[in-house]
Amino acid sequence: MLIQKIEKKITIGLTEKTIIFSKNNEKEIVVAKIDTGATNSSIDERLASRLGLGPIIKSKMVKSAHGTKIRPVIEAEILLSGRKINSEFTLADRTHMSYKVLVGVNILKHGFIVDPSKK
């Protein structure tokens, strides 16, 4: 008999208040865009710099609406809907975007379900 570990899924909406933790235990609350079509999560490079996030651990090729680019990758710890997660984020200039943080599949696979009707 095969026994599977069943993890309780957390339902989130298309945007969620998220806490980003800095290396020196400061935190910033931001509203993040939830994107099930994004393989990787992304954070604005200015926000990452202000929080002292880093170092850059590698680079990744990223496809976006603006084309294909190589972006630096850092690790950061976030709190999303009560669940603390340490994950990789690509650094991007998100100043022209509504959301400074984009949460992609690399985080969503840790037990989240996206309900577009959830406010």
Phi and psi restraints in degrees (range 20) as a CNS / XPLOR table:
assign (resid 1 and name C) (resid 2 and name N)
       (resid 2 and name CA) (resid 2 and name C) 1.0 -94.2 20.0 2
assign (resid 2 and name N) (resid 2 and name CA)
       (resid 2 and name C) (resid 3 and name N) 1.0 125.0 20.0 2
assign (resid 2 and name C) (resid 3 and name N)
       (resid 3 and name CA) (resid 3 and name C) 1.0 -108.4 20.0 2
assign (resid 3 and name N) (resid 3 and name CA)
       (resid 3 and name C) (resid 4 and name N) 1.0 125.3 20.0 2
assign (resid 3 and name C) (resid 4 and name N)
       (resid 4 and name CA) (resid 4 and name C) 1.0 -103.4 20.0 2
assign (resid 4 and name N) (resid 4 and name CA)
       (resid 4 and name C) (resid 5 and name N) 1.0 142.7 20.0 2
assign (resid 4 and name C) (resid 5 and name N)
       (resid 5 and name CA) (resid 5 and name C) 1.0 -78.7 20.0 2
assign (resid 5 and name N) (resid 5 and name CA)
       (resid 5 and name C) (resid 6 and name N) 1.0 122.7 20.0 2
assign (resid 5 and name C) (resid 6 and name N)
       (resid 6 and name CA) (resid 6 and name C) 1.0 -103.3 20.0 2
assign (resid 6 and name N) (resid 6 and name CA)
       (resid 6 and name C) (resid 7 and name N) 1.0 118.8 20.0 2
assign (resid 6 and name C) (resid 7 and name N)
       (resid 7 and name CA) (resid 7 and name C) 1.0 -96.9 20.0 2
assign (resid 7 and name N) (resid 7 and name CA)
       (resid 7 and name C) (resid 8 and name N) 1.0 135.4 20.0 2
assign (resid 7 and name C) (resid 8 and name N)
       (resid 8 and name CA) (resid 8 and name C) 1.0 -68.8 20.0 2
assign (resid 8 and name N) (resid 8 and name CA)
       (resid 8 and name C) (resid 9 and name N) 1.0 124.4 20.0 2
assign (resid 8 and name C) (resid 9 and name N)
       (resid 9 and name CA) (resid 9 and name C) 1.0 -83.4 20.0 2
assign (resid 9 and name N) (resid 9 and name CA)
       (resid 9 and name C) (resid 10 and name N) 1.0 142.5 20.0 2
assign (resid 9 and name C) (resid 10 and name N)
       (resid 10 and name CA) (resid 10 and name C) 1.0 -107.1 20.0 2
assign (resid 10 and name N) (resid 10 and name CA)
       (resid 10 and name C) (resid 11 and name N) 1.0 127.0 20.0 2
assign (resid 10 and name C) (resid 11 and name N)
       (resid 11 and name CA) (resid 11 and name C) 1.0 -88.9 20.0 2
assign (resid 11 and name N) (resid 11 and name CA)
       (resid 11 and name C) (resid 12 and name N) 1.0 127.7 20.0 2
assign (resid 11 and name C) (resid 12 and name N)
       (resid 12 and name CA) (resid 12 and name C) 1.0 -127.0 20.0 2
assign (resid 12 and name N) (resid 12 and name CA)
       (resid 12 and name C) (resid 13 and name N) 1.0 164.8 20.0 2
assign (resid 12 and name C) (resid 13 and name N)
       (resid 13 and name CA) (resid 13 and name C) 1.0 -97.0 20.0 2
assign (resid 13 and name N) (resid 13 and name CA)
       (resid 13 and name C) (resid 14 and name N) 1.0 -166.7 20.0 2
assign (resid 13 and name C) (resid 14 and name N)
       (resid 14 and name CA) (resid 14 and name C) 1.0 -76.4 20.0 2
assign (resid 14 and name N) (resid 14 and name CA)
       (resid 14 and name C) (resid 15 and name N) 1.0 -18.8 20.0 2
assign (resid 14 and name C) (resid 15 and name N)
       (resid 15 and name CA) (resid 15 and name C) 1.0 -135.2 20.0 2
assign (resid 15 and name N) (resid 15 and name CA)
       (resid 15 and name C) (resid 16 and name N) 1.0 146.0 20.0 2
assign (resid 15 and name C) (resid 16 and name N)
       (resid 16 and name CA) (resid 16 and name C) 1.0 -145.7 20.0 2
assign (resid 16 and name N) (resid 16 and name CA)
       (resid 16 and name C) (resid 17 and name N) 1.0 140.6 20.0 2
assign (resid 16 and name C) (resid 17 and name N)
       (resid 17 and name CA) (resid 17 and name C) 1.0 -66.4 20.0 2
assign (resid 17 and name N) (resid 17 and name CA)
       (resid 17 and name C) (resid 18 and name N) 1.0 131.9 20.0 2
assign (resid 17 and name C) (resid 18 and name N)
       (resid 18 and name CA) (resid 18 and name C) 1.0 -134.8 20.0 2
assign (resid 18 and name N) (resid 18 and name CA)
       (resid 18 and name C) (resid 19 and name N) 1.0 142.2 20.0 2
assign (resid 18 and name C) (resid 19 and name N)
       (resid 19 and name CA) (resid 19 and name C) 1.0 -104.9 20.0 2
assign (resid 19 and name N) (resid 19 and name CA)
       (resid 19 and name C) (resid 20 and name N) 1.0 127.4 20.0 2
assign (resid 19 and name C) (resid 20 and name N)
       (resid 20 and name CA) (resid 20 and name C) 1.0 -103.9 20.0 2
assign (resid 20 and name N) (resid 20 and name CA)
       (resid 20 and name C) (resid 21 and name N) 1.0 127.8 20.0 2
assign (resid 20 and name C) (resid 21 and name N)
       (resid 21 and name CA) (resid 21 and name C) 1.0 -97.9 20.0 2
assign (resid 21 and name N) (resid 21 and name CA)
       (resid 21 and name C) (resid 22 and name N) 1.0 136.8 20.0 2
assign (resid 21 and name C) (resid 22 and name N)
       (resid 22 and name CA) (resid 22 and name C) 1.0 -88.6 20.0 2
assign (resid 22 and name N) (resid 22 and name CA)
       (resid 22 and name C) (resid 23 and name N) 1.0 172.2 20.0 2
assign (resid 22 and name C) (resid 23 and name N)
       (resid 23 and name CA) (resid 23 and name C) 1.0 -65.4 20.0 2
assign (resid 23 and name N) (resid 23 and name CA)
       (resid 23 and name C) (resid 24 and name N) 1.0 -28.2 20.0 2
assign (resid 23 and name C) (resid 24 and name N)
       (resid 24 and name CA) (resid 24 and name C) 1.0 -102.4 20.0 2
assign (resid 24 and name N) (resid 24 and name CA)
       (resid 24 and name C) (resid 25 and name N) 1.0 31.8 20.0 2
assign (resid 24 and name C) (resid 25 and name N)
       (resid 25 and name CA) (resid 25 and name C) 1.0 64.9 20.0 2
assign (resid 25 and name N) (resid 25 and name CA)
       (resid 25 and name C) (resid 26 and name N) 1.0 16.7 20.0 2
assign (resid 25 and name C) (resid 26 and name N)
       (resid 26 and name CA) (resid 26 and name C) 1.0 -79.9 20.0 2
assign (resid 26 and name N) (resid 26 and name CA)
       (resid 26 and name C) (resid 27 and name N) 1.0 163.8 20.0 2
assign (resid 26 and name C) (resid 27 and name N)
       (resid 27 and name CA) (resid 27 and name C) 1.0 -144.2 20.0 2
assign (resid 27 and name N) (resid 27 and name CA)
       (resid 27 and name C) (resid 28 and name N) 1.0 155.3 20.0 2
assign (resid 27 and name C) (resid 28 and name N)
       (resid 28 and name CA) (resid 28 and name C) 1.0 -133.6 20.0 2
assign (resid 28 and name N) (resid 28 and name CA)
       (resid 28 and name C) (resid 29 and name N) 1.0 132.7 20.0 2
assign (resid 28 and name C) (resid 29 and name N)
       (resid 29 and name CA) (resid 29 and name C) 1.0 -92.4 20.0 2
assign (resid 29 and name N) (resid 29 and name CA)
       (resid 29 and name C) (resid 30 and name N) 1.0 125.8 20.0 2
assign (resid 29 and name C) (resid 30 and name N)
       (resid 30 and name CA) (resid 30 and name C) 1.0 -134.8 20.0 2
assign (resid 30 and name N) (resid 30 and name CA)
       (resid 30 and name C) (resid 31 and name N) 1.0 153.6 20.0 2
assign (resid 30 and name C) (resid 31 and name N)
       (resid 31 and name CA) (resid 31 and name C) 1.0 -90.3 20.0 2
assign (resid 31 and name N) (resid 31 and name CA)
       (resid 31 and name C) (resid 32 and name N) 1.0 121.9 20.0 2
assign (resid 31 and name C) (resid 32 and name N)
       (resid 32 and name CA) (resid 32 and name C) 1.0 -102.1 20.0 2
assign (resid 32 and name N) (resid 32 and name CA)
       (resid 32 and name C) (resid 33 and name N) 1.0 146.6 20.0 2
assign (resid 32 and name C) (resid 33 and name N)
       (resid 33 and name CA) (resid 33 and name C) 1.0 -86.9 20.0 2
assign (resid 33 and name N) (resid 33 and name CA)
       (resid 33 and name C) (resid 34 and name N) 1.0 128.4 20.0 2
assign (resid 33 and name C) (resid 34 and name N)
       (resid 34 and name CA) (resid 34 and name C) 1.0 -93.6 20.0 2
assign (resid 34 and name N) (resid 34 and name CA)
       (resid 34 and name C) (resid 35 and name N) 1.0 124.5 20.0 2
assign (resid 34 and name C) (resid 35 and name N)
       (resid 35 and name CA) (resid 35 and name C) 1.0 -132.4 20.0 2
assign (resid 35 and name N) (resid 35 and name CA)
       (resid 35 and name C) (resid 36 and name N) 1.0 100.3 20.0 2
assign (resid 35 and name C) (resid 36 and name N)
       (resid 36 and name CA) (resid 36 and name C) 1.0 -70.9 20.0 2
assign (resid 36 and name N) (resid 36 and name CA)
       (resid 36 and name C) (resid 37 and name N) 1.0 -12.1 20.0 2
assign (resid 36 and name C) (resid 37 and name N)
       (resid 37 and name CA) (resid 37 and name C) 1.0 -91.6 20.0 2
assign (resid 37 and name N) (resid 37 and name CA)
       (resid 37 and name C) (resid 38 and name N) 1.0 -4.2 20.0 2
assign (resid 37 and name C) (resid 38 and name N)
       (resid 38 and name CA) (resid 38 and name C) 1.0 -97.8 20.0 2
assign (resid 38 and name N) (resid 38 and name CA)
       (resid 38 and name C) (resid 39 and name N) 1.0 122.8 20.0 2
assign (resid 38 and name C) (resid 39 and name N)
       (resid 39 and name CA) (resid 39 and name C) 1.0 -66.1 20.0 2
assign (resid 39 and name N) (resid 39 and name CA)
       (resid 39 and name C) (resid 40 and name N) 1.0 -41.6 20.0 2
assign (resid 39 and name C) (resid 40 and name N)
       (resid 40 and name CA) (resid 40 and name C) 1.0 -113.6 20.0 2
assign (resid 40 and name N) (resid 40 and name CA)
       (resid 40 and name C) (resid 41 and name N) 1.0 149.8 20.0 2
assign (resid 40 and name C) (resid 41 and name N)
       (resid 41 and name CA) (resid 41 and name C) 1.0 -81.8 20.0 2
assign (resid 41 and name N) (resid 41 and name CA)
       (resid 41 and name C) (resid 42 and name N) 1.0 157.5 20.0 2
assign (resid 41 and name C) (resid 42 and name N)
       (resid 42 and name CA) (resid 42 and name C) 1.0 -140.8 20.0 2
assign (resid 42 and name N) (resid 42 and name CA)
       (resid 42 and name C) (resid 43 and name N) 1.0 149.0 20.0 2
assign (resid 42 and name C) (resid 43 and name N)
       (resid 43 and name CA) (resid 43 and name C) 1.0 -135.1 20.0 2
assign (resid 43 and name N) (resid 43 and name CA)
       (resid 43 and name C) (resid 44 and name N) 1.0 144.9 20.0 2
assign (resid 43 and name C) (resid 44 and name N)
       (resid 44 and name CA) (resid 44 and name C) 1.0 -62.7 20.0 2
assign (resid 44 and name N) (resid 44 and name CA)
       (resid 44 and name C) (resid 45 and name N) 1.0 133.8 20.0 2
assign (resid 44 and name C) (resid 45 and name N)
       (resid 45 and name CA) (resid 45 and name C) 1.0 -63.0 20.0 2
assign (resid 45 and name N) (resid 45 and name CA)
       (resid 45 and name C) (resid 46 and name N) 1.0 -31.9 20.0 2
assign (resid 45 and name C) (resid 46 and name N)
       (resid 46 and name CA) (resid 46 and name C) 1.0 -71.2 20.0 2
assign (resid 46 and name N) (resid 46 and name CA)
       (resid 46 and name C) (resid 47 and name N) 1.0 -40.3 20.0 2
assign (resid 46 and name C) (resid 47 and name N)
       (resid 47 and name CA) (resid 47 and name C) 1.0 -63.0 20.0 2
assign (resid 47 and name N) (resid 47 and name CA)
       (resid 47 and name C) (resid 48 and name N) 1.0 -45.0 20.0 2
assign (resid 47 and name C) (resid 48 and name N)
       (resid 48 and name CA) (resid 48 and name C) 1.0 -60.9 20.0 2
assign (resid 48 and name N) (resid 48 and name CA)
       (resid 48 and name C) (resid 49 and name N) 1.0 -41.0 20.0 2
assign (resid 48 and name C) (resid 49 and name N)
       (resid 49 and name CA) (resid 49 and name C) 1.0 -66.4 20.0 2
assign (resid 49 and name N) (resid 49 and name CA)
       (resid 49 and name C) (resid 50 and name N) 1.0 -44.5 20.0 2
assign (resid 49 and name C) (resid 50 and name N)
       (resid 50 and name CA) (resid 50 and name C) 1.0 -61.1 20.0 2
assign (resid 50 and name N) (resid 50 and name CA)
       (resid 50 and name C) (resid 51 and name N) 1.0 -34.9 20.0 2
assign (resid 50 and name C) (resid 51 and name N)
       (resid 51 and name CA) (resid 51 and name C) 1.0 -86.5 20.0 2
assign (resid 51 and name N) (resid 51 and name CA)
       (resid 51 and name C) (resid 52 and name N) 1.0 -2.9 20.0 2
assign (resid 51 and name C) (resid 52 and name N)
       (resid 52 and name CA) (resid 52 and name C) 1.0 69.9 20.0 2
assign (resid 52 and name N) (resid 52 and name CA)
       (resid 52 and name C) (resid 53 and name N) 1.0 29.5 20.0 2
assign (resid 52 and name C) (resid 53 and name N)
       (resid 53 and name CA) (resid 53 and name C) 1.0 -76.1 20.0 2
assign (resid 53 and name N) (resid 53 and name CA)
       (resid 53 and name C) (resid 54 and name N) 1.0 151.4 20.0 2
assign (resid 53 and name C) (resid 54 and name N)
       (resid 54 and name CA) (resid 54 and name C) 1.0 139.7 20.0 2
assign (resid 54 and name N) (resid 54 and name CA)
       (resid 54 and name C) (resid 55 and name N) 1.0 -175.6 20.0 2
assign (resid 54 and name C) (resid 55 and name N)
       (resid 55 and name CA) (resid 55 and name C) 1.0 -79.4 20.0 2
assign (resid 55 and name N) (resid 55 and name CA)
       (resid 55 and name C) (resid 56 and name N) 1.0 173.2 20.0 2
assign (resid 55 and name C) (resid 56 and name N)
       (resid 56 and name CA) (resid 56 and name C) 1.0 -70.4 20.0 2
assign (resid 56 and name N) (resid 56 and name CA)
       (resid 56 and name C) (resid 57 and name N) 1.0 125.8 20.0 2
assign (resid 56 and name C) (resid 57 and name N)
       (resid 57 and name CA) (resid 57 and name C) 1.0 -100.3 20.0 2
assign (resid 57 and name N) (resid 57 and name CA)
       (resid 57 and name C) (resid 58 and name N) 1.0 -21.2 20.0 2
assign (resid 57 and name C) (resid 58 and name N)
       (resid 58 and name CA) (resid 58 and name C) 1.0 -173.2 20.0 2
assign (resid 58 and name N) (resid 58 and name CA)
       (resid 58 and name C) (resid 59 and name N) 1.0 -178.3 20.0 2
assign (resid 58 and name C) (resid 59 and name N)
       (resid 59 and name CA) (resid 59 and name C) 1.0 -122.9 20.0 2
assign (resid 59 and name N) (resid 59 and name CA)
       (resid 59 and name C) (resid 60 and name N) 1.0 153.0 20.0 2
assign (resid 59 and name C) (resid 60 and name N)
       (resid 60 and name CA) (resid 60 and name C) 1.0 -138.5 20.0 2
assign (resid 60 and name N) (resid 60 and name CA)
       (resid 60 and name C) (resid 61 and name N) 1.0 141.6 20.0 2
assign (resid 60 and name C) (resid 61 and name N)
       (resid 61 and name CA) (resid 61 and name C) 1.0 -79.7 20.0 2
assign (resid 61 and name N) (resid 61 and name CA)
       (resid 61 and name C) (resid 62 and name N) 1.0 125.5 20.0 2
assign (resid 61 and name C) (resid 62 and name N)
       (resid 62 and name CA) (resid 62 and name C) 1.0 -125.2 20.0 2
assign (resid 62 and name N) (resid 62 and name CA)
       (resid 62 and name C) (resid 63 and name N) 1.0 131.0 20.0 2
assign (resid 62 and name C) (resid 63 and name N)
       (resid 63 and name CA) (resid 63 and name C) 1.0 -98.2 20.0 2
assign (resid 63 and name N) (resid 63 and name CA)
       (resid 63 and name C) (resid 64 and name N) 1.0 132.9 20.0 2
assign (resid 63 and name C) (resid 64 and name N)
       (resid 64 and name CA) (resid 64 and name C) 1.0 -141.9 20.0 2
assign (resid 64 and name N) (resid 64 and name CA)
       (resid 64 and name C) (resid 65 and name N) 1.0 -178.0 20.0 2
assign (resid 64 and name C) (resid 65 and name N)
       (resid 65 and name CA) (resid 65 and name C) 1.0 -63.7 20.0 2
assign (resid 65 and name N) (resid 65 and name CA)
       (resid 65 and name C) (resid 66 and name N) 1.0 -20.6 20.0 2
assign (resid 65 and name C) (resid 66 and name N)
       (resid 66 and name CA) (resid 66 and name C) 1.0 -94.5 20.0 2
assign (resid 66 and name N) (resid 66 and name CA)
       (resid 66 and name C) (resid 67 and name N) 1.0 5.8 20.0 2
assign (resid 66 and name C) (resid 67 and name N)
       (resid 67 and name CA) (resid 67 and name C) 1.0 112.6 20.0 2
assign (resid 67 and name N) (resid 67 and name CA)
       (resid 67 and name C) (resid 68 and name N) 1.0 -170.4 20.0 2
assign (resid 67 and name C) (resid 68 and name N)
       (resid 68 and name CA) (resid 68 and name C) 1.0 -100.9 20.0 2
assign (resid 68 and name N) (resid 68 and name CA)
       (resid 68 and name C) (resid 69 and name N) 1.0 131.5 20.0 2
assign (resid 68 and name C) (resid 69 and name N)
       (resid 69 and name CA) (resid 69 and name C) 1.0 -139.7 20.0 2
assign (resid 69 and name N) (resid 69 and name CA)
       (resid 69 and name C) (resid 70 and name N) 1.0 156.1 20.0 2
assign (resid 69 and name C) (resid 70 and name N)
       (resid 70 and name CA) (resid 70 and name C) 1.0 -93.6 20.0 2
assign (resid 70 and name N) (resid 70 and name CA)
       (resid 70 and name C) (resid 71 and name N) 1.0 125.1 20.0 2
assign (resid 70 and name C) (resid 71 and name N)
       (resid 71 and name CA) (resid 71 and name C) 1.0 -119.1 20.0 2
assign (resid 71 and name N) (resid 71 and name CA)
       (resid 71 and name C) (resid 72 and name N) 1.0 146.2 20.0 2
assign (resid 71 and name C) (resid 72 and name N)
       (resid 72 and name CA) (resid 72 and name C) 1.0 -70.5 20.0 2
assign (resid 72 and name N) (resid 72 and name CA)
       (resid 72 and name C) (resid 73 and name N) 1.0 151.9 20.0 2
assign (resid 72 and name C) (resid 73 and name N)
       (resid 73 and name CA) (resid 73 and name C) 1.0 -123.6 20.0 2
assign (resid 73 and name N) (resid 73 and name CA)
       (resid 73 and name C) (resid 74 and name N) 1.0 134.9 20.0 2
assign (resid 73 and name C) (resid 74 and name N)
       (resid 74 and name CA) (resid 74 and name C) 1.0 -124.4 20.0 2
assign (resid 74 and name N) (resid 74 and name CA)
       (resid 74 and name C) (resid 75 and name N) 1.0 167.6 20.0 2
assign (resid 74 and name C) (resid 75 and name N)
       (resid 75 and name CA) (resid 75 and name C) 1.0 -105.9 20.0 2
assign (resid 75 and name N) (resid 75 and name CA)
       (resid 75 and name C) (resid 76 and name N) 1.0 142.4 20.0 2
assign (resid 75 and name C) (resid 76 and name N)
       (resid 76 and name CA) (resid 76 and name C) 1.0 -146.2 20.0 2
assign (resid 76 and name N) (resid 76 and name CA)
       (resid 76 and name C) (resid 77 and name N) 1.0 157.4 20.0 2
assign (resid 76 and name C) (resid 77 and name N)
       (resid 77 and name CA) (resid 77 and name C) 1.0 -107.7 20.0 2
assign (resid 77 and name N) (resid 77 and name CA)
       (resid 77 and name C) (resid 78 and name N) 1.0 131.2 20.0 2
assign (resid 77 and name C) (resid 78 and name N)
       (resid 78 and name CA) (resid 78 and name C) 1.0 -128.1 20.0 2
assign (resid 78 and name N) (resid 78 and name CA)
       (resid 78 and name C) (resid 79 and name N) 1.0 160.2 20.0 2
assign (resid 78 and name C) (resid 79 and name N)
       (resid 79 and name CA) (resid 79 and name C) 1.0 -117.0 20.0 2
assign (resid 79 and name N) (resid 79 and name CA)
       (resid 79 and name C) (resid 80 and name N) 1.0 115.1 20.0 2
assign (resid 79 and name C) (resid 80 and name N)
       (resid 80 and name CA) (resid 80 and name C) 1.0 -122.0 20.0 2
assign (resid 80 and name N) (resid 80 and name CA)
       (resid 80 and name C) (resid 81 and name N) 1.0 113.9 20.0 2
assign (resid 80 and name C) (resid 81 and name N)
       (resid 81 and name CA) (resid 81 and name C) 1.0 50.9 20.0 2
assign (resid 81 and name N) (resid 81 and name CA)
       (resid 81 and name C) (resid 82 and name N) 1.0 44.6 20.0 2
assign (resid 81 and name C) (resid 82 and name N)
       (resid 82 and name CA) (resid 82 and name C) 1.0 84.9 20.0 2
assign (resid 82 and name N) (resid 82 and name CA)
       (resid 82 and name C) (resid 83 and name N) 1.0 -3.0 20.0 2
assign (resid 82 and name C) (resid 83 and name N)
       (resid 83 and name CA) (resid 83 and name C) 1.0 -110.8 20.0 2
assign (resid 83 and name N) (resid 83 and name CA)
       (resid 83 and name C) (resid 84 and name N) 1.0 122.9 20.0 2
assign (resid 83 and name C) (resid 84 and name N)
       (resid 84 and name CA) (resid 84 and name C) 1.0 -88.3 20.0 2
assign (resid 84 and name N) (resid 84 and name CA)
       (resid 84 and name C) (resid 85 and name N) 1.0 128.4 20.0 2
assign (resid 84 and name C) (resid 85 and name N)
       (resid 85 and name CA) (resid 85 and name C) 1.0 -135.8 20.0 2
assign (resid 85 and name N) (resid 85 and name CA)
       (resid 85 and name C) (resid 86 and name N) 1.0 134.6 20.0 2
assign (resid 85 and name C) (resid 86 and name N)
       (resid 86 and name CA) (resid 86 and name C) 1.0 -102.0 20.0 2
assign (resid 86 and name N) (resid 86 and name CA)
       (resid 86 and name C) (resid 87 and name N) 1.0 122.6 20.0 2
assign (resid 86 and name C) (resid 87 and name N)
       (resid 87 and name CA) (resid 87 and name C) 1.0 -150.2 20.0 2
assign (resid 87 and name N) (resid 87 and name CA)
       (resid 87 and name C) (resid 88 and name N) 1.0 173.4 20.0 2
assign (resid 87 and name C) (resid 88 and name N)
       (resid 88 and name CA) (resid 88 and name C) 1.0 -88.3 20.0 2
assign (resid 88 and name N) (resid 88 and name CA)
       (resid 88 and name C) (resid 89 and name N) 1.0 144.2 20.0 2
assign (resid 88 and name C) (resid 89 and name N)
       (resid 89 and name CA) (resid 89 and name C) 1.0 -133.2 20.0 2
assign (resid 89 and name N) (resid 89 and name CA)
       (resid 89 and name C) (resid 90 and name N) 1.0 136.1 20.0 2
assign (resid 89 and name C) (resid 90 and name N)
       (resid 90 and name CA) (resid 90 and name C) 1.0 -82.4 20.0 2
assign (resid 90 and name N) (resid 90 and name CA)
       (resid 90 and name C) (resid 91 and name N) 1.0 148.2 20.0 2
assign (resid 90 and name C) (resid 91 and name N)
       (resid 91 and name CA) (resid 91 and name C) 1.0 -92.7 20.0 2
assign (resid 91 and name N) (resid 91 and name CA)
       (resid 91 and name C) (resid 92 and name N) 1.0 133.4 20.0 2
assign (resid 91 and name C) (resid 92 and name N)
       (resid 92 and name CA) (resid 92 and name C) 1.0 -147.1 20.0 2
assign (resid 92 and name N) (resid 92 and name CA)
       (resid 92 and name C) (resid 93 and name N) 1.0 155.9 20.0 2
assign (resid 92 and name C) (resid 93 and name N)
       (resid 93 and name CA) (resid 93 and name C) 1.0 -80.7 20.0 2
assign (resid 93 and name N) (resid 93 and name CA)
       (resid 93 and name C) (resid 94 and name N) 1.0 102.4 20.0 2
assign (resid 93 and name C) (resid 94 and name N)
       (resid 94 and name CA) (resid 94 and name C) 1.0 -107.3 20.0 2
assign (resid 94 and name N) (resid 94 and name CA)
       (resid 94 and name C) (resid 95 and name N) 1.0 18.1 20.0 2
assign (resid 94 and name C) (resid 95 and name N)
       (resid 95 and name CA) (resid 95 and name C) 1.0 -61.3 20.0 2
assign (resid 95 and name N) (resid 95 and name CA)
       (resid 95 and name C) (resid 96 and name N) 1.0 -30.5 20.0 2
assign (resid 95 and name C) (resid 96 and name N)
       (resid 96 and name CA) (resid 96 and name C) 1.0 -88.1 20.0 2
assign (resid 96 and name N) (resid 96 and name CA)
       (resid 96 and name C) (resid 97 and name N) 1.0 3.2 20.0 2
assign (resid 96 and name C) (resid 97 and name N)
       (resid 97 and name CA) (resid 97 and name C) 1.0 -107.0 20.0 2
assign (resid 97 and name N) (resid 97 and name CA)
       (resid 97 and name C) (resid 98 and name N) 1.0 156.8 20.0 2
assign (resid 97 and name C) (resid 98 and name N)
       (resid 98 and name CA) (resid 98 and name C) 1.0 -70.1 20.0 2
assign (resid 98 and name N) (resid 98 and name CA)
       (resid 98 and name C) (resid 99 and name N) 1.0 -26.4 20.0 2
assign (resid 98 and name C) (resid 99 and name N)
       (resid 99 and name CA) (resid 99 and name C) 1.0 -122.2 20.0 2
assign (resid 99 and name N) (resid 99 and name CA)
       (resid 99 and name C) (resid 100 and name N) 1.0 131.7 20.0 2
assign (resid 99 and name C) (resid 100 and name N)
       (resid 100 and name CA) (resid 100 and name C) 1.0 -80.4 20.0 2
assign (resid 100 and name N) (resid 100 and name CA)
       (resid 100 and name C) (resid 101 and name N) 1.0 -14.8 20.0 2
assign (resid 100 and name C) (resid 101 and name N)
       (resid 101 and name CA) (resid 101 and name C) 1.0 -131.9 20.0 2
assign (resid 101 and name N) (resid 101 and name CA)
       (resid 101 and name C) (resid 102 and name N) 1.0 134.2 20.0 2
assign (resid 101 and name C) (resid 102 and name N)
       (resid 102 and name CA) (resid 102 and name C) 1.0 -117.4 20.0 2
assign (resid 102 and name N) (resid 102 and name CA)
       (resid 102 and name C) (resid 103 and name N) 1.0 126.1 20.0 2
assign (resid 102 and name C) (resid 103 and name N)
       (resid 103 and name CA) (resid 103 and name C) 1.0 -100.3 20.0 2
assign (resid 103 and name N) (resid 103 and name CA)
       (resid 103 and name C) (resid 104 and name N) 1.0 118.1 20.0 2
assign (resid 103 and name C) (resid 104 and name N)
       (resid 104 and name CA) (resid 104 and name C) 1.0 -105.2 20.0 2
assign (resid 104 and name N) (resid 104 and name CA)
       (resid 104 and name C) (resid 105 and name N) 1.0 -171.2 20.0 2
assign (resid 104 and name C) (resid 105 and name N)
       (resid 105 and name CA) (resid 105 and name C) 1.0 -61.1 20.0 2
assign (resid 105 and name N) (resid 105 and name CA)
       (resid 105 and name C) (resid 106 and name N) 1.0 -31.1 20.0 2
assign (resid 105 and name C) (resid 106 and name N)
       (resid 106 and name CA) (resid 106 and name C) 1.0 -60.4 20.0 2
assign (resid 106 and name N) (resid 106 and name CA)
       (resid 106 and name C) (resid 107 and name N) 1.0 -23.5 20.0 2
assign (resid 106 and name C) (resid 107 and name N)
       (resid 107 and name CA) (resid 107 and name C) 1.0 -98.3 20.0 2
assign (resid 107 and name N) (resid 107 and name CA)
       (resid 107 and name C) (resid 108 and name N) 1.0 -41.3 20.0 2
assign (resid 107 and name C) (resid 108 and name N)
       (resid 108 and name CA) (resid 108 and name C) 1.0 -60.5 20.0 2
assign (resid 108 and name N) (resid 108 and name CA)
       (resid 108 and name C) (resid 109 and name N) 1.0 -28.1 20.0 2
assign (resid 108 and name C) (resid 109 and name N)
       (resid 109 and name CA) (resid 109 and name C) 1.0 -68.9 20.0 2
assign (resid 109 and name N) (resid 109 and name CA)
       (resid 109 and name C) (resid 110 and name N) 1.0 -5.8 20.0 2
assign (resid 109 and name C) (resid 110 and name N)
       (resid 110 and name CA) (resid 110 and name C) 1.0 -89.1 20.0 2
assign (resid 110 and name N) (resid 110 and name CA)
       (resid 110 and name C) (resid 111 and name N) 1.0 36.6 20.0 2
assign (resid 110 and name C) (resid 111 and name N)
       (resid 111 and name CA) (resid 111 and name C) 1.0 97.9 20.0 2
assign (resid 111 and name N) (resid 111 and name CA)
       (resid 111 and name C) (resid 112 and name N) 1.0 31.9 20.0 2
assign (resid 111 and name C) (resid 112 and name N)
       (resid 112 and name CA) (resid 112 and name C) 1.0 -114.9 20.0 2
assign (resid 112 and name N) (resid 112 and name CA)
       (resid 112 and name C) (resid 113 and name N) 1.0 144.8 20.0 2
assign (resid 112 and name C) (resid 113 and name N)
       (resid 113 and name CA) (resid 113 and name C) 1.0 -120.7 20.0 2
assign (resid 113 and name N) (resid 113 and name CA)
       (resid 113 and name C) (resid 114 and name N) 1.0 134.2 20.0 2
assign (resid 113 and name C) (resid 114 and name N)
       (resid 114 and name CA) (resid 114 and name C) 1.0 -99.8 20.0 2
assign (resid 114 and name N) (resid 114 and name CA)
       (resid 114 and name C) (resid 115 and name N) 1.0 123.1 20.0 2
assign (resid 114 and name C) (resid 115 and name N)
       (resid 115 and name CA) (resid 115 and name C) 1.0 -115.1 20.0 2
assign (resid 115 and name N) (resid 115 and name CA)
       (resid 115 and name C) (resid 116 and name N) 1.0 107.2 20.0 2
assign (resid 115 and name C) (resid 116 and name N)
       (resid 116 and name CA) (resid 116 and name C) 1.0 -61.1 20.0 2
assign (resid 116 and name N) (resid 116 and name CA)
       (resid 116 and name C) (resid 117 and name N) 1.0 -20.3 20.0 2
assign (resid 116 and name C) (resid 117 and name N)
       (resid 117 and name CA) (resid 117 and name C) 1.0 -84.8 20.0 2
assign (resid 117 and name N) (resid 117 and name CA)
       (resid 117 and name C) (resid 118 and name N) 1.0 -9.5 20.0 2
assign (resid 117 and name C) (resid 118 and name N)
       (resid 118 and name CA) (resid 118 and name C) 1.0 -75.4 20.0 2
assign (resid 118 and name N) (resid 118 and name CA)
       (resid 118 and name C) (resid 119 and name N) 1.0 130.2 20.0 2
